[in-house]
């Protein structure tokens, strides 16, 4: 009986292996067939790009290129002319490439483009003027670009935008008010900018906002009050900010009263100390809260244990070294 069972297992393993190989061959053949369907103009553009810079791309079931990545490549303004030969493109990654504003003139004609990633490029406010006609965009990432307040005015026309990354840009309160029409916004990243509570209040209510990154900014009473405008907030990042023991009580009140769906909160690398524990205990009122980051604060291990015993449904991220006990 043991021999028969072993033999059956061997046969089953062999069958599974053969099936896996067959499926892999089918996938490879399908990829080849799909690329064979790619229009000649798109194939020519891809060939020209591949001969000059590393790229990765995906095609859809009809052979059209829908996703192209030239991240960390030598893609530049001259090579960007080939992008206009990819009319079905939906996602374009140009992070840390050599492009500047001039390249964006070849992007504006891509009417199916939904996601554009320009992080750490030489794109400026001038380039944003090129994008104001791309009103189908849903994701735009500009982290560490030379974009400021003037660049946000053209973006106010991108009413389908759901994610905007402005991390480490030159945006201030004066520019943020231009984003008020973007009522479909779900994720806003604005870490290490000059934004204040007054700027966030100028946004008005964003009913769809679920992700907000304000890491590394100046936290004041106005900013805390502005969080009440985002009733569907799920992830809030305030790490490396100035939130302290005096402000934490107001923050907890605002969050528990106005953001019942909050799932994750980052307060890491802030000046919080043991004095914040009584206020932090109110986190237990947020029934969906699962993660709170407290690494790099001045909260001691005994105080953290007191907090953890009071708020039992939350996973706290902490680190201790010389502060232990």
Protein Blocks (a to p, Z undefined) as FASTA:
>chain_A
ZZmmmmmmmmmmmmmmmmmmmmmmmmmmmmmmmmmmpcfklmmmmmmmmmmoccdddddf
kopafbdcfehiabdfklmmmmmmmmkbmbdcfehiabdfklmmmmmmmmkbfbdcfehi
abdfklmmmmmmmmmbfbdcfehiacdfklmmmmmmmmmbmbdcfehiabdfklmmmmmm
mmmbfbdcfehiabdfklmmmnopafkbmbdcfehiacdfklmmmmmmmmmbfbdcfehi
abdfklmmmmmmmmmmmmmmbfbdcfehiabdfklmmmmmmmmmmmkbmbdcfehiabdf
klmmmmmmmmmmbccddddfklgZZ
